[in-house]
Structures are given as structure tokens and as C-alpha cells.
Amino acid sequence: MPDKTGSERLAVRKTYKLFIGGAFPRSESGRSYVVTDAKDRFVANASRASRKDARDAVSAARKAFPGWSGRTAYNRGQILYRVAEMLEGRRDQFVAELRQTGLSKSQAAAEADAAVDRWVWYAGWADKITAVAGSANPVSGPFFNFSTPEPTGVVAVVAPDSPLLGLVSVVAPVIVSGNTAVVVASEPAPLPAITLAEVLATSDLPGGVVNVLTGHRAELAPWLADHMDVNAVDLTGAAPGDVPDLEERAAGNLKRVLRPDGAAWTAEPGTARLTAFLETKTVWHPVGV
């Protein structure tokens, strides 16, 4: 049927896939689920990730961890700034996707701008967090004693339903300090997460540093909390009723757990999310030897 311009060509709808290891695979299960807008109208089919997809994402994150954590803090900051540039360049697309969730044009624009600004804010901490969280400790004896923060490892993140600002608020602080992430995107509004993945794929971020799964949280979060190669879990977007079970599962290998705190991520960003997934290493060095 002709469109408003009289053209007979068909619209080419976008295929929304997963983001694992820097690539965009379909779910190995072949499943998808329907994404609707605020008026319950069809928007797209999104991939419905499986347990196998979650395992693949963890493997990709683990493989990327040594290289990413081994980069200089300055270099990580440069890469995150590049991501911010790419986010700014696709601002109009993010605004259009946010409007499908029921936001007005001005609200969507404000959230897109806030997401870019927050990414920049966290990027600026890449080469500063060690100085703030580390210390030179006074000791009694002929020793130098230093404490320095190091990344925890692979972090599984259950993102909140704010599909862009919330997503940025939980992903940026995880990776800026050298961790890698497996992210379960907002279930009702996953499209901005895949668009963010496209931004990451076309920036300088190495494949596997951030992996994005779309689908049902109830299917994915328990397996990630259970996974023995996941070092920490961020449950910001988890339903309150699911948190006790997820914490119990995470105890299997003594994972660090960041509990949901209402809408705390919407406040002005601070260093708490940066330090939540850092471990302090203390080194003693003899003086005069």
C-alpha cells in the first residue's frame, strides 16, 4: 500500500538481536517476544535470550576481562569518551525509541541528554578513582604500605526499566574501572539497550566488555546469579520479591551483590557504584632494600 509520499516500497523493519562478544547473534533458542509501545501497539520483535545465551555472554565477558582490566585507566577513559561521542551522534534515534515508552518529546530529549552527560561523568573517573579509593597507609615499621583498588571481574547487571538513563547508570560505573559486564536489559523496553549496543560495537570498546541480553528477567537473572564464573551481581532492576532468591543463589561462590535501592540510580551520580565492584589490594614493600 502506498505510504504518504505515494511510494510503493515496503518498510524495512529492524531486527533486534542480542549483543555478545562484540557480535549480534540471534538467540540460540530461536525465540523472540513482542515489544509494544505505551499504547500497546506493536513495535518490534526482540530476541528472547536463553540460558545458553547467558552462558555465552559470561564466557565472552571473562575472555575480555584480562585485556580490558589491563589497559591503562587513561585509555579506558578515552574509550568511554568515544562512546559518549557516539551516543550524542545517535541522540535522535534514542529520543524516538524513548517516545515509544510514553515519554513526551521534551521528556525523551531530556533523558537522552542526561544519559550522555552521565556517561561522560563516569568516563571522567577512569583515571581518578584509584587516587580517591586507594591510599598510602602509615605503618609502624620499615615498610611502605599501599592499598589500591582493582576490578572484581565479571559483573552481571539486571538493568532497571528506565531503558536508557537507567541502563547507562548501571553499566558505565561497572566498566569504567576495568570490570566486564553481562547486562539483562529492560524487559518491556529493550530497544534502547540494543541501540546502545550498536554504539558500543562501533566505538573503540573491545568485544565482550559489555554483553546485552534481552528477554525475560525471570529466566535470565537466576542463571547469572548461579553462574560460578560471575564475580558480582547488580540487582538494581530486579523485582523486590526476587531479590532474596537471587542473593541466595549468588552466595554459591561468594559473589558481591548490589541490592536495588528504590530509584537511587536516578539521583546525581556518585562514587558508590564505582567502588561497589572494586576490591582493595594492599601491598607491603620494605624500605631501603
N, C-alpha and C positions, 0 to 999 in steps of 0.2 A: 504494500500500500504506500502511496507517495507520502513523503514527510512534508513539513511546512514549506519547504523550498520547491516541492514538486518532484524531488528526486525519487527514483525507484529503488535505490540501493538499500540493502539491509544494514541495520546497525550491527557493528561487531562488538559483541559483549566481551568484557574482560573475564578471563579465567583466573580465579583466586586460588593459589596453591600454598603449600607450606614453604618455609624457608629453613633449610637445613644444610649446614656446611657450606654456605655461600651459594647454594643452588636452590631451585624452586621445583621440588618434586611434587607429584600428586601423592595423596595418601596411599600407602601400600594396600590399604583395605579397599580402595576404590570408592569409599563413601564420601558423601557431601551432605551439607544441610542448608536449608533455605535461610537467607538473611533478608529481613524485611525492614522497611523504614518505619518512622514513628506513626504512620497511618496504616500500618500492617500491609503495605504494598510490597510486592516482590522487588528486590534489588539485585540479588546475585545468589549464586550457589558457592559456598565456601567449603574448602576441604575439611573433612571431619577426621582429625588425626587419631591414630590408633596407638596401642601400647607399643607396637613395633616402631612406629614413627618417633615416639618419645625416647625409646632406646637409641635409635639412630641419632637423634638430636643430642643426647647426652654423650654419645661416642664422639660426635663432631666437636662438641664443646671441650671435651677432655683432650682431644688431639690438638686443638687450637690453644689450649692454656699455656703450655711452656713458651711458645713463641710470643704470645700476647703479654704475659706477665714479665717476660724477659726484655721487652722493649724499654727504652728509657721513658721516664714519666713525661718528659718534654715531647717525645714523639707521639705518645698516646694522646696528649693534649692537642697536638697538631691534627691528628686524625679525627678527633671528636669535633674540632672546629670545622673541619671539612664537611662532616656530617651536617653540622648546623647550616653551612652554606647551601647544601643540597636541600635541606628541609625548607629553607627560605625560598629556594627556586621552585618548589612544588607547592607553595602555600595555597594557591587557588584550588588545587586538587584536594588538599586536606579540608579546606573550607567547604567544598561541595560535598565531601563524604560526611563531614560533621553535621551539615544541614539535614542529611537524611535521618539523623538520630533525633530530630525535633528541635534543634537549635535554630534561632533566627540567624540571619546573615551576619549581623553585628556580633552576636554571641559566638558564632563559629569562627569569625575572623579573630576575635579576642582570644579564643582558646588556641588557635593555630599560632598566633603571635607569642602567647605565653609559653607554648611548648618549645618554640625555637629559643626564646630567651632562657628558659630553664636548662635546655641542653647546653647553651653557651656557658651558663653559670657553673654547671658541673664540669664542663671541659676545662674551665679555668683552675679547677682544683687539682688537676692531674699532677702538676709539679709542685704542689704546695702541701698536700695532705700529709706527706711524710714529715715535714718540718713541724706541723701542728700536732700530729698524733704521736710522733717519736720524741725521744728525749735523750740527753746525756745525763746519767744518774750519778749523784755523789755517793761514793762508797768509801768505807774505811779499809784502806789497803793500797798497795802499789798497782792499781788497775785502772784502766779506762772501762767504763760500763755504759753501753749504748742500748737503747730499746728502739726498734724500728718496726713499723707496720708492714705486713706482707699480705698479699691477696689470699683468700681462703681456698679458691679453686673454682669448681663448677657450681653455679647457683641456679636453682630452679625458681622461677618467678611466676606467681599467679597474679596477673595484672588486674587492676580494678576496671570497672565498667566505663570509666571515663576513657574513651578509646584512643585519645592522643595525648593530652596533658598528663593523664594518669599513667599511661604507658611510658612516656618519657621520664616521668618522675621516679619510676621504679627500675627502669633499665639503665639509664645514664649513670647513676651512682654505683651500680654493680660493676660496670665495665671500666669506669674511669681509673680505678685503682689496680686493674690487671686481672680481675676475675673474668670468667666467661659465663654466658647465660643461656638458659633454655626457658623461653617465655610462653606461657599459656595466655593467649590473647583474650580480650573481652569476648564472651560467648555471643551476646546479642548484637554486638557491633564490632566485628573483626576486621572490617575493610581498611581502616586507617593503619592497623598493625601491619598488614601486608604491604601497604604503600610505604610505610616506614622501612620495611624490609627491603623494598626496591631501592630506597635511598641508601641504605647501608651497603647493598650489593654494588652500587655504582659509586661509592666513596672509596676511601683507602682502607676501610676496615677489613682485616683478614677474614676469610671464610671460617665459620664456626664460632667466632667470638660471640655473636648473637644468633640464636636459632628461634624461630617463631612457629608455634603450633596453634592452629585454630581448631575449634571443635568444642566438645562438652567437657567442662571443668571436672565434672564428677567422674569422668572416665580417665582423665589425664593426671590430675593432681595426686591421687593416691599412689600411682606407679612412680611418679617422680619423687614423692616423699619417701617411698620404699627403696628407691634405687641406691645401691651401695656405692656407686661412683659419683653420686651427687654429694657435695660437701655442705650445702646450706640451702634453705628454702625461705623464700619471701612469700608470706601468705596474705599480703595486702588485699588481694581481690577475692580471697576465699570467703564463702558464706560462714557466718559465725558458728552455725551448727556443725560445720565440717572441721573446724579448727582442732578440737580435741583429738579426733581420729588422725588427722594429718600430723599433729605433733607426736602422737604415739608412734606412728609409722616412721617418722624422722628420727626417733630415738634409736633405731636399729644400728646406725653407725655414728651416733652422737652428732648429728647434723646441727649446725647453728640454725635457729629458727627466728625469723622476724614476724611477730604476730601482727594481725591487722589492728589498726588504731583509728577506727572510725574513718574520717576523711582527712587524717593528718597530712597526707601527701599533698593536699590542696593548699596548705599553708606555705609561707615563704620557705624555700629550701634551706636546709642546714646541713651540718656535717654528720648528723646521726646516721643517715642512710649510707654515707661513705664508710663510716667506721664499723657499721653493723657486720660487714663481711670482710673485715681485716683481722689478722692475727698478729699479735705482738711478739717479735723475736728479740731476745736480749742476748747481747754478746759481751763477754769479758775479754779484755786484752791487757796483758801485763805491760807495765810502764818500764821503759829502759832496757828492754830485751830485744 
